[in-house]
Amino acid sequence: MTIICVDAGTTVIKAVAYDAAGAESALARRQTVVSRPAPGHAEQDMEAVWDAVAATVGEVAARSSGPVELLAVTAQGDGCWLVDAAGAPTGPAVLWNDARAAATVDAWTREGLAAAAFRINGSSAASGLPHAILSWLRAHDPDRLDRSATMLTCGGWIYLRLTGERAAEESDASAPFMDLRTRAYSPELLSLYGMEWAGRLLPPVRSCPVAGLAPRAAEALGLPAGVPVVMAPYDIVTTALGAGAVTAGQACGILGTTLCTEVIVEAPALGGEPAGITVTTPGGYLRAFPTFAGTEVVRWTCGLLGLRGPEELGELALRSRPGAGGLAFLPYLSPAGERAPFSDPLARGALLGLSFEHGREQVARAALEGLSMVIRDCLEATGAVPGELRVCGGGAASAAWLGLIADVTGLPVRRPADAEVGARGAYLAGLAATGAAPSVAAAADEHVRLRDAVEPDPARRAFYDRLFADFTTLRASSAGTWPLLAEMRGRA
């Protein structure tokens, strides 16, 4: 028996085969391309994403010893993946980190629409969410909307190609049009944004839907038709599940293209300052703060300093004392601004306190400290007080960064033993959806294993408590310059 799980990330498609005991037995990866045809745009070729899925699944299936009995899929969330009545793309996918609709989101925020929607939906507005992208397309590419029949996410697109069925998994549908209290699309939200016209594009909402592998897809993958296919929750949810965060109060941090700090909660929090997102999980809700900038900041810093990769950055950072000699780094480098733990499309990064006394070591340390401060900032915004933080993603390979995260948050930091945590979460969801496990929590108890914890250093923790307060003060001060900087960019 073999179960294959796909994790379709923004830059890498992964497929993992699990044997009868639930152990990883094969892994395949394919890089995907994010194109940026205009300032602020982030797109992907939908057919190229499908081809990468088919190639990875076919590769691990050929390397597996037993028959494939289940396929489960998780993928990047948000964005806008439009198809026509025949199921063909009407253009490239517009991704979650696209910034073309930033002005629209800024207007919604100033007019109070975003805050009113948060009371129903629990998610702050962002330029990469479907309502913003659809609004932009209606203004700038109405012909594409006319040719489109259904708006999907990446997971929905892959599920359509695998099964021929159009659906939105509950987690994907959570933002921006769902009333979290009913777990259904909200006519009130569509009306609030003046988007009643978009209702025809919304696919049915289903929780971990299951359908048979269609003959055409089976041929492309080299698998028998009819194999059950599960659309698992989207990647920030399955990553939490795969890390074993399945009950209220457990926390997970994804150190990937986004820094996503998230906590399982029993009920959605619809009050307070609009920030972050809330999405459904198989057993409750996930309060999540996915930033627009994560490990791309690490890569940018490596390029700036002439380093070969994150490992060298960590080694260089450790040559500097904590606090980086008074150098502070605000890591808001995305052209889309920031969406967590605050929402501001005009947000921009900064190196503050720079002088001739600073060198490459201090810049490296300031960059990793700044990213770690964002994780703490997001963790505090959840309102939870977890006993530990489970982390995964590409950044989790950096021992230096894990140590900083432990010191800055004051929490033990633990990594799952699995190489691909999102795929493991899809595996757990697939077992529960097909009845092979009584629940996701029960499946996690059986299959999730953790490595030893990285413990915070008490002395450095006290130091970083003070530095975190300084970080938030500097950010608040810098925020006053962001509108002026936006004007300057407009004149450039």
N, C-alpha and C positions, 0 to 999 in steps of 0.2 A: 504493500500500500504506500502511495506517495501523495502528499498534498503540496501543491505549488502555490506560493503567494507572491504577488506582484506588488512592489512599492514604486510607484511612478512619481519620483521627485521632480523638482524643477530642472535640475541639471543632469541627473542620473536616473536611469530606469534600472531597477533591480528585480530579479526573480530568484526566489529561494525555494528549494525542494526540501521537504521534511519527510523523514522516514516514518515507519510505523510506530516508533517510540517517541516521535515528536522532535527528534534531533535534526539539526541542519545537515543535509547530505550533499547539497550542490548549490552553487551560487553563480549567477551570471549578471554582468553589468553592461550597460550601454550608455555612453554619454549622449546627451541631447543638447540642442543648440537653442539658446535664447537670443532672438534677434531684436535689435533696437533700431528700427528704420527711421525713427525721428526722435528728437529729444523727449525724454520721459516715457517713450513707448517700450513695452516689453512683450514680445509675442513668441509663439511657437507654431511650427507647422504641425497641424493635427495628424496628418497622415504619417509624418516622420515619427511622431510619438507612438502611434500604433505599430509602425514597423519595428521600433525598438522593443516594444512589449512582446510582439510575436517572436522576435529573434531571441530574446532572453528566455522566454517560456520554452521555446523549442529546444534551446541549448540545455537547460536543466532537465527537461523531460527526457532528452536523449541520454543523459548521464545518470538517470535514476534507474534503480533496479526493479522496482515494482510498478504496477499500473497506477496511473494518475486517477485518483478518486474524487478530487476536489480542487477547484481553482478559487482563490480569494484575491480580491484586488483592493488596494488602497492607493491613494494618489494625492498630489498637491490639491489644495482647496481654493475656493474663491475663484476669481477670474470669470471669463465668459467664453464658452466653447459652443459656438452656434452651428447648427446643422439645418439642412433643408428637409422637406417632406420625405425625401428618399434616404435621409441619414447621412448625406455628404456634407462636408464642411463648406460653409459659405465664405470662408476666409480664414486667416490664421487665428489661433486662440489668443485672446488678450489675457495676460497673466495677472496674478494677485499682486505683483509688485509694479504694475503699470501705473504711470503717474499722469496720463493725459487728462484725466478728469479731476485733477487736483483743484482747479478753480471751482468746479461744480460742488465738490465736497466743502470747500471753504465757504461758499455761499450758503449751503445747507446749515453749516455750523453757525454762521453769523445770524441767520434768520430763525434759529431755534428749531428747525425741522429735525436735525440730527438728535438733539436732546429729547424731543418728543418721541421719536422713533425708538430711542433707547429704552423708554419706559415700557415698550411692548416687546422689543426684540432682544434687549440685553447686549447689543453690539454697537460699538461706535462706528460712525461712517468712515469709509476709507476709499481712496481712489481705485483700488483693485477689487472692490466688491461689485457684484453684478449690476446693482441699481445705478451706480456711477458710470460704469462702462456703457450700459445700455443707453443712458441719457446722452452720453457723448456721441455714441453712434447715431442716435436719432437726429442730433444736430449736425453731424459731420459726414455721416455715411448712411442716410436713410434707405438707400437701395439695398444695402446688405440686410437691414432689418426686414425689409419687404420680402427678401428671398429666404429668410430664416423661418423655420417652423418651431424649433425647440432650442432653449438655452440649457446647456449642460455644463458641468464642471469636468475636470480631467477624468475623475473616476467614472462619471456618468458616460463620458465619451468612450472610454475603454470598455465599459459594461455594454454599451450599445453595440460596439464592434464584436464583442464576444458572444452576445446573446440575441441581438436584434431588438432588445427592449429598451425603452426610454424611461428613465426614472432618476429621481434625486434621492440619495441616501439622506436620512434625517439630519445628519451632521452637516452635510453639504448644503442642505436647504435651510439651515438654521439662520444664516445671515444672507441677505438683509430683509427678507420678506416674511419670515415666520413669526407668529405669535408663540412665544416659548411656553405659555401656559396651556395652549391647546395642541402644540406641536403640529400646526397646520398653517398654510399661507394665510396672511392677514389682509383682507380687503381694506381695512383701515390704513395699513401701511402703504399699500399701493395708492390709495387716495391721498395720503399725506404728501407723498412725493409727486403727485400728479402723474402717476404711471399706470393708470388702469389699462392703458394700451399694451403694457408688457405682460398682462396676465395670460395671454394666449401662448406665450413662450415658455411658461413654467411647467416642467414635467411633474408627474405624480410623485408625491413624497412617500417613501417606504423605508422601513427600518431593516437594514441588512437584507435586501431582497435576494432571492435565489432563483436562478433560471438555468436551463440547460444550454450547453455550448452549442452554438449554431453550426451547421455543416460547413459553411464557408470559412468560418473562423477555425473550426477543427482542422480543416485542411492546411491552413496557414501555420497552425501551431504543431501539427503532427500528432494530434490527440484524437480520441474517438469523439464523435458527436454525442451530445447528451450529457457529458460530464457536468455535474453541478457547478455553477459559477455563483459566488457570493460577492456582492458589492459591499465591502466592509466600510466602516466610517472613514472619513478622510484622514490624512496622515497625522495631523496633530493629535487626533483622538487615538488612532491605532498605536502611535508611538507611546502615549501614556499607558495604554493597555499593555503593550509589549514590555514596558518597563515595570509592570506590576502595579501601577497606580490605578486601582480599580474601585477603591472605596473612598468615601468622603474624607477629606483632609490630606490625602496622599498627593505629593507634588512631583512634578517632572519638569525637566528643562531640556529643550532641544537646542543643541549648539550647531545649527546648520545655517542655510541661507537666511533663514529667520532665526533670531533668538526667541524661542517661544517658551515662556514660563507659564505653567498651568497647574491647576489644582482641581481635583474632583470635588464637586459639591452636590448636595442633595436637592437643592432648588435654585432656580435662577435668581440672581440679585438684579432687580430692575430699577433700583433707586440709586442715589448718589450721583457723583460726577460721571458722565458718559466716558468710559474708557474700556479698552480691550474688547473681547468678544465672549459670548457664551454660546456653546453648542451642545446639542444633545449627545449623550452616550447611551450604550445599550442599557445601562442601569441607573442613569441619572443625568448629570450635566457636567460640562467641563468649563471652568472659568479660565480663560486663556488670554495671554498678552503676547501676541506674535509681533515682533518688531519688523520694520522694513529692512533693517540692516543687521546682519549677523556675521557669518564667516567671510562674507565679502569684505568686511572691514579688515579682517585678518589678512586676506590676500592683498588688499590695497596697501596696507602697512608694509607687508613684505616687499611689494614692488617699490614703495617709496624708499625703503631702507636697503634695497638691493639684496634681499635675502632669498634663499631658494625655497623656503616653505615655512609652515607654521612651527615645525620643530625648532628651526633656527631662531624664529621669533621668540619662542619661549625661553630658549637658552640665553638669548641676548637680554630679555627682560629681567631674568634672574640676576644679572650682573648689577642691576640698579637696586638701591634700597627701596623699601615700601614707600609709596608716595611720589616716586619718580622725581625727587628733588623739587617738589612744588609744581610740577607740570601736570595739568589736568586736560583730559581728552574727552570731548563730547562726541560720541560716535554716531551721530545722526547724519550719515553720509548719503542716504538714498535721495535721488531726485524727487521721490514722492513725499519727502518729509518724514514724519513719524506717526505711528498709529498706536503705539503701546510703550509705556503705560499712559501716555497722553496722546491726543490726536491733534496734529498740526501739520498741514501739508507744506507749510513754509519752513519747518524746522531744518536746521543745517548744523553740521558738525563744526568743531573748533578745537584747536590746541591753545590752551590758555596758560599764561605764565612763562612763555618761552623766552629764553635768554641765551647768551653765549656760554653759560654754565651748563647747558644741557647738550647731551650727545645722543647717539643712536640708542644707547641702553635705556635712557630715560624715555625717549619716544616710544620704544617698544613696550616698556613697562606701563606707561600711561595708556597706551592703546588697550592692553589686556585688562588693566584696572578699570578703564572706562566701560568696556563691555561687561565686566563683572558687576559694576555699579548698576548698569541697566538691568541685569538679572535680579539684583536685590530690589531695585525700584519696582520691577514688575511683581516680584514675589510679595512685597508689602502691599501692593495694590490689590492683590487677591483677597486680603483680609484674613487669610489662613495662617496658622502657626504650625507648620509641619515639623515632624521630628527629623526628617532628612530630605535631601533633594536627590532624586534619581536623574541622571543625565545621560544623553546619547547624542548621536550625530557626529559629523566629522570632527568637530572641535573637541569632543570627548577623548580623542587620542592624545591630547596635549596634557602631559602631567603638570606642567607649569601652570597652565590655565586652570586646571581642576583645583590645584592648591590655592590659587587666588580666589576662585569662586567659594571654596570652603571658608577661607578667612573673611571674605567680604560679607557673605551671608550668615556666617556663624553656624552653618549646618554641616553635618557629615554629608559628603557627596559620594554617591554610589553609582556604578555603571552596571547595566545588565550584561550577562555573559554572552548573549547573542550578538553576532556580527551585525545583523540587520533587525533593529528593534521594531520598526514600523511593520515589516513583514511578519514578525512574530505576533504583533497585535492583530494583523489581518488573519493570521492562523487561529488565534483564540476566538475572534469574532466568527470565523467560518465554522469552527467546531460548534459554537453555540447556535448559530443560525440553522445548521443542518441537524441539530439534535444529538450530535456526537458528544456534547458536553452539556450539563444542565444549565450552565450560565458561563459568562465570560470570567467572572470571578473564580469559579471552580476550575476553569481551564487554566487560569493564571496561577492558581495555587499549585497545579500539577507541573506546569511547563516553564515558568519564569524563574531564572536563577540570577543572583546578583554577585558581583565581585566585592572584594574587601573595600571598606569605606576609606575615603580620604578625609581625615579629621581636621577641623580648624585649629589653628594655633591660638591659644588664649590671648597672648600678648598682641599678636597681629590683629586678632579680631577686635580688640579694644581700639587699636589704632584706626582700623577701617571703619569703625562706628563713627568716629569723628570725621573721617574723610568723606564718608557718605553724606553726612549733613552738609559738608562743604560742596560736594558735587551737586546736590539739588539746589543749593543757593546759587552756584555759578550758572546752572542751567536756567533758572528763573531769570537771572540777570541777562543772560545771552538772548533769551526769547524776545526781549524788547527790540533786538536788532534785526530779527528775522524778516519783518515786513520791509524794512529798508533794503536788506540784502536782496529780497525778491524784486524790488524796483530796480536795483542795480543790474540784476540778471536780465530784466526786461529791456534795459538800454544797451546791453552788451551786444 
